[in-house]
């Protein structure tokens, strides 16, 4: 139920995290703060430092992610997302958790490694609950309610989650231990007996935890704003002749007419189909045949068209999906029963695919992607970048342009490489087993 900051790597991949109660200034990370983070990362995960040294472009990616994080967190504050009662309580909860986690590592440094907060004794926990137990139990219930609320919010599958007795016992223990260390830390900070640099590091970790949590809230609320519309996708394609699927459609239409005139469908499939599934494991051509297809395996538009036919019929029109244009012939429909006696429909179908897949020339080795999916991703990325740039400017986000790796000379960051696009499998909605 608790989350503790592990290292700068956690920040750079923007893992979902938590936050603290007070409102903070997220718009700036100083050079000193950045170097503190890098120093901590060098100690906890030296392999990451080596990867950055081997690929300086990783610096640019990380710093861009940091700007995005601060921009989202700052805008979340401006939009009042931190004012929700459950959020306020969670902010207070995690303030104690972050401080106690850092304090635990500090005061137990050099001792045998144990799980977080394990050095707090049962006697200390018992004493904690003995002091004003009514007020502390009331505070614990607020702590637990906020935890449950965010578990339900952040995972749709947990919308009806109710903590078990075991969960409550664990939360009860975590609550007490985190508050014990938080109180000790704050008292030492107040009387000046706590190391100043350690306080700086703890405050910085706390700031990043706050930012991550608020950024997640902002991203969840605004995720739909980056989705391109069907009109935007169609307009983008229409303005770029190299993406126009019309020539492909003409080819597919010509093959359909030949099939409808009685030419051998399997021969046409072997000659023209662009479906990689037309070859078996031995590389033998299959005449476009898919046997014993269960309902729900193929993409819906394909399946609907196939099941609307009678055995031996060819679909009178081209069927268009994200993968291209399909020419479909139904061979057989059969009803079977599963182990429970429930009737199940399976069918044999032949098909010819004239694909409208697109391979991005700017991403070598990315492989072909359905055209609409490629355009959708491209437009979504452009919208996201524009939104981030606007938020960075609006919130006056300031992040150093570079940092020095421990023991290494300062290097100039290079442009981040674009991520490879995942390959798509034509026709099938999900992986199919071996035939």
KEFIKOL-209786 format. One record per residue (C-alpha): x, y, z; residue in one letter. Coordinates in Angstrom, 3 decimals, m for minus. Layout:
residues N
- px, py, pz, residu
- X, Y, Z, a
...
This chain:
residues 435
- px, py, pz, residu
- 0.000, 0.000, 0.000, x
- 2.944, 2.337, 0.610, x
- 5.285, 3.623, m2.084, x
- 8.839, 4.767, m1.445, x
- 11.096, 6.672, m3.818, x
- 13.874, 4.322, m4.930, x
- 16.143, 6.454, m7.105, x
- 16.294, 9.008, m9.880, x
- 15.425, 6.168, m12.252, x
- 11.927, 6.178, m10.792, x
- 11.587, 9.833, m11.717, x
- 12.913, 9.382, m15.228, x
- 10.343, 6.706, m16.113, x
- 7.555, 8.689, m14.467, x
- 6.292, 5.898, m12.277, x
- 3.056, 6.653, m10.473, x
- 3.858, 7.885, m6.972, x
- 2.467, 9.852, m4.079, x
- 2.755, 13.271, m2.503, x
- 2.728, 15.459, 0.619, x
- 0.398, 17.977, 2.153, x
- 1.941, 21.384, 1.685, x
- 1.748, 23.280, m1.592, x
- 5.160, 23.523, m3.211, x
- 6.819, 25.328, m6.046, x
- 7.329, 22.772, m8.785, x
- 8.351, 25.052, m11.608, x
- 12.094, 24.848, m11.048, x
- 14.847, 22.319, m10.389, x
- 18.202, 23.917, m9.675, x
- 21.546, 22.670, m10.902, x
- 22.470, 21.736, m7.347, x
- 19.273, 19.717, m6.909, x
- 19.850, 17.949, m10.200, x
- 23.391, 17.014, m9.217, x
- 22.139, 15.710, m5.874, x
- 19.745, 13.419, m7.737, x
- 22.469, 12.185, m10.051, x
- 24.771, 11.569, m7.107, x
- 22.130, 9.488, m5.365, x
- 21.503, 7.549, m8.561, x
- 25.228, 6.833, m8.941, x
- 25.221, 5.236, m5.497, x
- 22.011, 3.247, m5.836, x
- 22.201, 2.244, m9.510, x
- 25.638, 2.714, m11.092, x
- 24.589, 0.697, m14.158, x
- 22.202, 3.510, m15.132, x
- 25.062, 6.008, m14.942, x
- 27.107, 3.792, m17.239, x
- 24.266, 3.588, m19.765, x
- 23.947, 7.366, m19.759, x
- 27.692, 7.692, m20.277, x
- 27.521, 5.281, m23.225, x
- 24.484, 7.040, m24.751, x
- 24.458, 10.802, m24.004, x
- 21.067, 11.148, m25.741, x
- 19.558, 9.588, m22.623, x
- 20.306, 12.838, m20.813, x
- 18.083, 14.806, m23.145, x
- 15.268, 12.286, m22.732, x
- 15.527, 12.386, m18.957, x
- 15.600, 16.154, m18.764, x
- 12.612, 16.386, m21.095, x
- 10.726, 13.979, m18.846, x
- 11.648, 16.105, m15.842, x
- 10.296, 19.253, m17.546, x
- 7.100, 17.387, m18.397, x
- 6.760, 16.201, m14.813, x
- 7.153, 19.678, m13.344, x
- 4.830, 21.236, m15.931, x
- 2.056, 18.723, m15.224, x
- 2.457, 19.079, m11.454, x
- 2.425, 22.873, m11.636, x
- m0.681, 22.897, m13.812, x
- m2.391, 20.414, m11.509, x
- m1.893, 22.891, m8.686, x
- m3.227, 25.763, m10.761, x
- m6.278, 23.696, m11.703, x
- m7.016, 22.958, m8.047, x
- m6.528, 19.201, m8.296, x
- m4.718, 19.195, m4.948, x
- m7.756, 20.644, m3.177, x
- m9.804, 17.456, m3.183, x
- m10.239, 16.209, 0.449, x
- m9.012, 12.689, m0.310, x
- m6.021, 14.126, m2.166, x
- m5.157, 16.407, 0.738, x
- m5.219, 13.462, 3.112, x
- m3.071, 11.358, 0.801, x
- m0.613, 14.218, 0.529, x
- m0.322, 14.279, 4.304, x
- 0.001, 10.494, 4.444, x
- 2.873, 10.338, 2.021, x
- 4.715, 13.236, 3.556, x
- 5.177, 10.986, 6.576, x
- 6.044, 7.970, 4.425, x
- 8.704, 9.736, 2.381, x
- 10.328, 11.363, 5.402, x
- 10.274, 8.138, 7.397, x
- 11.753, 6.146, 4.500, x
- 14.653, 8.578, 4.076, x
- 15.175, 8.871, 7.831, x
- 15.166, 5.081, 8.166, x
- 17.958, 4.752, 5.614, x
- 19.956, 7.528, 7.281, x
- 19.913, 6.447, 10.914, x
- 20.316, 2.742, 10.142, x
- 23.092, 3.177, 7.584, x
- 25.753, 0.521, 7.966, x
- 23.454, m1.902, 9.782, x
- 22.281, m5.212, 8.285, x
- 19.748, m4.579, 5.519, x
- 16.121, m5.055, 6.571, x
- 12.751, m4.153, 5.031, x
- 11.809, m0.474, 5.463, x
- 11.012, 0.611, 9.027, x
- 11.905, m2.828, 10.417, x
- 14.283, m1.378, 12.997, x
- 11.346, 0.179, 14.839, x
- 10.544, m2.155, 17.730, x
- 7.197, m3.483, 18.907, x
- 7.754, m1.584, 22.143, x
- 8.037, 1.709, 20.218, x
- 4.842, 0.944, 18.312, x
- 3.019, 0.053, 21.530, x
- 4.157, 3.310, 23.135, x
- 2.999, 5.256, 20.072, x
- m0.549, 3.914, 20.308, x
- m0.674, 4.415, 24.074, x
- m0.303, 8.181, 23.718, x
- m3.692, 9.744, 22.907, x
- m5.011, 6.535, 21.286, x
- m8.445, 7.948, 20.374, x
- m7.009, 10.774, 18.277, x
- m4.464, 8.478, 16.638, x
- m7.056, 5.878, 15.724, x
- m9.188, 8.612, 14.180, x
- m6.182, 9.823, 12.175, x
- m5.436, 6.252, 11.125, x
- m8.961, 5.861, 9.748, x
- m8.429, 8.991, 7.615, x
- m5.094, 7.546, 6.465, x
- m6.703, 4.243, 5.491, x
- m9.711, 5.856, 3.796, x
- m7.464, 7.926, 1.550, x
- m5.383, 4.861, 0.619, x
- m8.499, 2.886, m0.284, x
- m9.926, 5.812, m2.249, x
- m6.847, 6.091, m4.464, x
- m6.584, 2.357, m4.992, x
- m10.148, 2.478, m6.290, x
- m9.559, 5.560, m8.427, x
- m6.363, 4.424, m10.103, x
- m7.378, 0.903, m11.080, x
- m10.848, 0.279, m12.575, x
- m10.573, m3.381, m11.610, x
- m10.269, m2.308, m7.968, x
- m13.313, m0.026, m7.997, x
- m15.044, m2.096, m5.315, x
- m11.895, m2.867, m3.311, x
- m12.369, m3.270, 0.422, x
- m9.291, m3.878, 2.586, x
- m9.077, m7.244, 4.274, x
- m8.259, m7.634, 7.953, x
- m4.696, m8.455, 6.901, x
- m4.521, m5.266, 4.831, x
- m5.800, m3.233, 7.759, x
- m3.276, m4.770, 10.144, x
- m0.433, m3.998, 7.743, x
- m1.674, m0.443, 7.216, x
- m2.001, 0.027, 10.987, x
- 1.629, m0.970, 11.440, x
- 2.894, 1.196, 8.563, x
- 0.950, 4.177, 9.830, x
- 2.443, 3.937, 13.322, x
- 6.020, 3.370, 12.177, x
- 5.996, 6.130, 9.584, x
- 4.646, 8.606, 12.147, x
- 7.248, 7.570, 14.724, x
- 10.131, 8.330, 12.349, x
- 8.462, 11.445, 10.945, x
- 8.110, 12.910, 14.454, x
- 11.715, 12.096, 15.296, x
- 12.945, 13.639, 12.033, x
- 10.942, 16.858, 12.452, x
- 12.057, 17.310, 16.044, x
- 15.734, 16.933, 15.104, x
- 15.313, 19.261, 12.129, x
- 13.720, 21.862, 14.397, x
- 16.458, 21.782, 17.047, x
- 19.238, 21.772, 14.459, x
- 20.689, 18.330, 15.166, x
- 19.931, 16.915, 11.717, x
- 22.524, 17.006, 8.942, x
- 21.754, 19.915, 6.594, x
- 22.630, 18.073, 3.382, x
- 20.478, 15.133, 4.427, x
- 17.564, 17.515, 4.925, x
- 18.156, 18.958, 1.454, x
- 18.087, 15.494, m0.099, x
- 14.961, 14.516, 1.809, x
- 13.158, 17.708, 0.826, x
- 14.118, 17.141, m2.782, x
- 12.851, 13.554, m2.758, x
- 9.650, 14.819, m1.174, x
- 9.268, 17.489, m3.840, x
- 9.626, 14.912, m6.605, x
- 7.128, 12.599, m4.954, x
- 4.653, 15.475, m4.775, x
- 5.250, 16.286, m8.421, x
- 4.825, 12.699, m9.569, x
- 1.538, 12.318, m7.760, x
- 0.058, 15.588, m9.002, x
- 1.339, 14.955, m12.526, x
- m0.457, 11.612, m12.517, x
- m3.684, 13.316, m11.447, x
- m3.328, 15.872, m14.229, x
- m2.511, 13.254, m16.871, x
- m5.464, 11.066, m15.861, x
- m7.838, 14.028, m16.071, x
- m6.597, 15.239, m19.460, x
- m5.746, 12.012, m21.268, x
- m8.597, 12.377, m23.766, x
- m7.363, 15.770, m24.935, x
- m4.489, 14.125, m26.793, x
- m6.666, 11.695, m28.768, x
- m6.974, 12.742, m32.430, x
- m10.437, 12.649, m33.966, x
- m11.396, 10.567, m37.000, x
- m11.757, 13.810, m38.959, x
- m8.206, 14.858, m38.056, x
- m6.872, 11.465, m39.114, x
- m8.756, 11.568, m42.429, x
- m7.606, 15.131, m43.113, x
- m3.976, 14.261, m42.384, x
- m4.058, 11.320, m44.799, x
- m5.865, 13.277, m47.528, x
- m3.195, 15.985, m47.468, x
- m0.376, 13.489, m48.066, x
- m0.529, 11.650, m51.397, x
- 2.077, 9.115, m50.264, x
- m0.404, 7.899, m47.641, x
- m3.461, 7.806, m49.907, x
- m4.897, 4.243, m49.863, x
- m6.922, 4.776, m53.048, x
- m4.463, 2.895, m55.346, x
- m4.535, m0.060, m52.969, x
- m8.308, m0.047, m53.024, x
- m8.338, m0.166, m56.830, x
- m6.064, m3.220, m56.773, x
- m8.257, m4.937, m54.196, x
- m11.419, m4.112, m56.158, x
- m9.937, m5.674, m59.291, x
- m9.101, m8.905, m57.454, x
- m12.590, m9.016, m55.930, x
- m14.179, m8.769, m59.373, x
- m12.015, m11.637, m60.639, x
- m13.018, m13.783, m57.655, x
- m16.702, m12.984, m58.190, x
- m16.340, m14.025, m61.849, x
- m15.295, m17.467, m60.676, x
- m11.495, m17.486, m60.672, x
- m9.942, m19.854, m58.155, x
- m9.998, m17.996, m54.841, x
- m7.126, m19.956, m53.285, x
- m4.917, m19.282, m56.307, x
- m5.728, m15.575, m56.182, x
- m4.935, m15.531, m52.457, x
- m1.580, m17.218, m52.946, x
- m0.679, m14.753, m55.682, x
- m1.922, m11.465, m54.240, x
- m2.571, m11.587, m50.504, x
- m0.278, m9.550, m48.279, x
- m1.314, m11.403, m45.143, x
- 1.761, m13.065, m43.545, x
- m0.646, m15.602, m42.028, x
- m1.044, m17.166, m45.469, x
- 2.080, m19.233, m44.809, x
- 2.296, m22.054, m42.301, x
- 5.322, m22.838, m40.145, x
- 6.970, m24.623, m43.067, x
- 6.477, m21.656, m45.371, x
- 3.762, m23.369, m47.384, x
- 1.026, m21.207, m48.915, x
- m2.446, m21.735, m47.494, x
- m4.699, m20.251, m50.179, x
- m5.845, m17.604, m47.724, x
- m7.488, m20.230, m45.506, x
- m8.120, m19.895, m41.792, x
- m9.643, m23.058, m40.320, x
- m11.747, m23.560, m37.211, x
- m11.876, m19.878, m36.358, x
- m13.644, m19.208, m33.075, x
- m15.928, m16.215, m32.715, x
- m14.018, m13.282, m31.251, x
- m10.634, m14.147, m32.775, x
- m10.764, m11.919, m35.874, x
- m11.211, m8.154, m35.840, x
- m14.941, m7.338, m35.568, x
- m15.473, m5.855, m39.046, x
- m13.886, m8.915, m40.665, x
- m15.826, m11.380, m38.538, x
- m19.156, m9.627, m39.086, x
- m18.713, m9.724, m42.857, x
- m17.600, m13.366, m42.864, x
- m20.468, m14.625, m40.701, x
- m23.021, m12.716, m42.806, x
- m22.188, m15.060, m45.729, x
- m23.383, m18.545, m46.514, x
- m20.781, m21.268, m47.197, x
- m19.315, m20.779, m50.670, x
- m20.270, m17.112, m50.887, x
- m17.864, m14.239, m51.471, x
- m18.508, m10.926, m49.796, x
- m19.947, m8.645, m52.516, x
- m17.967, m5.626, m51.340, x
- m14.483, m4.982, m50.063, x
- m14.231, m5.084, m46.286, x
- m11.998, m2.359, m44.888, x
- m10.177, m2.652, m41.566, x
- m7.182, m0.903, m40.050, x
- m5.004, m3.476, m41.817, x
- m6.299, m2.784, m45.326, x
- m8.884, m4.147, m47.764, x
- m10.174, m7.701, m47.334, x
- m11.754, m9.980, m49.917, x
- m13.603, m12.679, m47.988, x
- m14.995, m16.088, m48.884, x
- m16.786, m18.213, m46.276, x
- m16.078, m21.928, m46.620, x
- m17.904, m23.451, m43.653, x
- m19.825, m22.636, m40.452, x
- m20.147, m25.241, m37.724, x
- m21.713, m25.275, m34.288, x
- m19.810, m27.215, m31.644, x
- m20.145, m27.573, m27.878, x
- m17.525, m26.845, m25.285, x
- m16.812, m28.945, m22.174, x
- m19.780, m27.345, m20.409, x
- m22.165, m28.164, m23.239, x
- m22.438, m24.559, m24.402, x
- m22.902, m24.126, m28.155, x
- m19.961, m22.490, m29.900, x
- m19.726, m21.337, m33.519, x
- m16.548, m21.972, m35.503, x
- m15.972, m21.271, m39.161, x
- m13.505, m21.740, m42.032, x
- m12.820, m18.647, m44.103, x
- m10.532, m17.653, m46.962, x
- m9.401, m14.124, m47.401, x
- m7.137, m11.905, m49.489, x
- m5.582, m8.860, m47.872, x
- m4.352, m5.837, m49.783, x
- m2.708, m4.004, m46.956, x
- m2.633, m0.320, m46.200, x
- 0.189, m0.746, m43.712, x
- 2.789, 2.002, m43.464, x
- 6.422, 1.836, m42.395, x
- 7.784, 5.070, m40.968, x
- 10.995, 5.861, m42.902, x
- 12.253, 7.974, m39.987, x
- 12.287, 4.962, m37.632, x
- 14.518, 2.250, m39.162, x
- 13.402, m1.258, m38.301, x
- 10.048, m0.137, m36.920, x
- 8.147, m2.448, m39.251, x
- 4.790, m1.876, m40.970, x
- 1.949, m0.383, m38.957, x
- m1.726, 0.001, m39.896, x
- m1.977, 3.376, m41.623, x
- m4.683, 4.801, m39.385, x
- m2.869, 3.597, m36.287, x
- 0.366, 5.193, m37.516, x
- m1.401, 8.499, m38.163, x
- m3.279, 8.308, m34.870, x
- m0.035, 7.786, m32.942, x
- 1.739, 10.526, m34.868, x
- m1.018, 13.078, m34.272, x
- m1.319, 12.065, m30.610, x
- 2.433, 12.545, m30.153, x
- 2.265, 15.943, m31.823, x
- m0.651, 16.991, m29.621, x
- 1.124, 15.783, m26.521, x
- 4.330, 17.614, m27.400, x
- 2.412, 20.801, m28.114, x
- 0.532, 20.542, m24.834, x
- 3.737, 19.894, m22.875, x
- 5.536, 22.804, m24.548, x
- 2.613, 25.099, m23.729, x
- 2.506, 23.923, m20.099, x
- 6.265, 24.338, m19.693, x
- 5.984, 27.904, m20.965, x
- 2.802, 28.777, m19.053, x
- 4.243, 27.513, m15.782, x
- 7.720, 28.952, m16.419, x
- 9.320, 25.558, m15.828, x
- 13.084, 25.749, m15.483, x
- 15.334, 22.686, m15.657, x
- 19.120, 22.754, m16.268, x
- 20.138, 21.847, m19.800, x
- 22.769, 19.356, m18.660, x
- 24.342, 17.675, m15.663, x
- 27.692, 16.126, m14.873, x
- 27.978, 12.402, m14.329, x
- 30.061, 11.457, m11.278, x
- 33.681, 11.025, m12.322, x
- 32.915, 11.925, m15.952, x
- 33.335, 15.063, m18.026, x
- 30.303, 17.153, m18.877, x
- 28.771, 16.207, m22.223, x
- 26.339, 17.983, m24.453, x
- 22.938, 16.268, m24.642, x
- 21.841, 15.031, m28.029, x
- 18.380, 14.785, m29.508, x
- 16.306, 11.897, m28.205, x
- 15.706, 9.033, m30.611, x
- 12.110, 8.296, m31.540, x
- 10.662, 5.078, m30.110, x
- 10.101, 2.183, m32.449, x
- 6.531, 1.456, m33.473, x
- 5.200, m1.954, m32.518, x
- 4.457, m4.360, m35.330, x
- 0.825, m5.218, m35.927, x
- m0.543, m8.582, m36.996, x
- m3.110, m8.315, m39.815, x
- m6.669, m9.540, m39.297, x
- m6.307, m11.244, m35.928, x
- m7.540, m9.331, m32.926, x
- m5.304, m11.400, m30.638, x
- m2.585, m14.046, m31.117, x
- m3.772, m17.287, m32.632, x
- m2.517, m20.699, m31.619, x
- m0.625, m23.054, m33.904, x
- m2.683, m24.716, m36.567, x
